[in-house]
Amino acid sequence: MNCYLEMRQWRDEHIHEVWENPIALNQFHDRLIKKTVQKAIEKVESELGPAPAHFAFFIMGSGGRSEQSIWSDQDHGIIFAGNEGFKSYFLRMGEEISKGLSVVGYELCDGKVMSSNPKWCNSVASWERQISNWLNEASWESLRYFSTFFDSRVLIGEDGFLLRLKEHAFNHLKKDPYLYIRLFENIRHMKKGLGILGQFLPDSFGKKTRCINMKEVIFFPYINSLRLLSLKEGIFTPSTLARFQQLPNRYNNIKKYQVDFEKLLHLRLYFKKQSKSYEDVHLLHVDSLTKSEKQELKQIMKHGYRLFTETKHIINKGCSS
C-alpha cells in the first residue's frame, strides 16, 4: 500500500507540469499506470509466484485512446495464454491492479470494466469466444461491451494477443456487414448540447445545474464516429486522432473534422485542468465561459453532430450497396 500512496503523492506533485498539453498529459498517465501495474504484478508474484503464462495487460476507454484528462477512471483487461486453469491467478493480479490504481487516483469503473472482473480477464481462446458471442448476440449491452473493448491498447505484455483478438473481430464483421448498422444504432442516442436556435442545453438539476457533460455531449460524436469508421476500414489503432489520419483518402470530408477534435482536447484542459475529481472533470459550467469561448465551443459541437450524421450516411450506404 505504501508504494501506491507514494505514487499518488508523486502524481499530485507533478501533474501540473503537463496538464496544459494533451500529449504530455497522456504520456504522464501511461508512465504512472504502468508503474502502478508493475508494482501490483510484483506483489502478486511475491504471494503466488511468477505468472503461469504469458499475458497482456491492456487499457480501454479514454486511456486506450490516449485521451485522458486530469482525472480518469479505470478501464482495463487481461489476456493470457494457455487454458482457463490460470484464470484464478490472473484475476488475483487484476484485483491488485484495480486496488493499486484506485489508491493512485484512478477511480474504480462503475461498470466494472476492470481485469478484476472475470468478463475482462480471459485466455486468448476465451476472449475470441466472448467477442464472437458479443457480435452474434448484437444486443445493446453486448455491442457496448464490444465497442469498449475495441478502444484498447496493450500497456504491459504481449501486443500480439490483442492484435489477434482485433483481427478476429474484423473477420467476424466482414462476414456480417449489417453489424455496422447495429453498432451505429447502439450509439445513436446521444444527449444533445445545443437547441434548434443554437443555444446551450445544460442540465437543470443538482450540482450539474447550468453544466454540460463534455464527455457525453461534445466528445462522443467524434469518438463514436471514428470508432465505427475504423471498424469498417479495419483500422487497429484506438486513438481518435490516429484514426482520423489513417482513414483512406476517400474520407477527406471526414478527415477535416480532425482539427475540431484537436481543439476540443486542448479546450478541455484549458477549462478543466484544475478539477478536483473525476466527476467534476467532465462538467463544464456554461456561465463560466466568455462570449468567444461559447462561440468556439458551439462551432465544435455543431461540427461533431455533422460528423455523426455523415458517418450514419456512410454506414447506411455501405450496407445497402
Secondary structure, DSSP 8 states (H G I E B T S, - for coil): -HHHHHHHHHHHHHGGGTTT-HHHHHHHHHHHHHHHHHHHHHHHHHHH-S-SS-EEEEE-HHHHTT---SS-B--EEEEESS-GGGHHHHHHHHHHHHHHHHHHT-B--TT--STTSGGGEEEHHHHHHHHHHHHHH--HHHHHHHHHHHS-EEEEE-HHHHHHHHHHHHHHHHH-THHHHHHHHHH------B-TTS-B----SGGGTTEEEIIIIIIHHHHHHHHHHHHHHT-----HHHHHHHS-GGGHHHHTTHHHHHHHHHHHHHHHTT--SHHHHHEEEGGGS-HHHHHHHHHHHHHHHHHHHHHHHHHHHHHH-
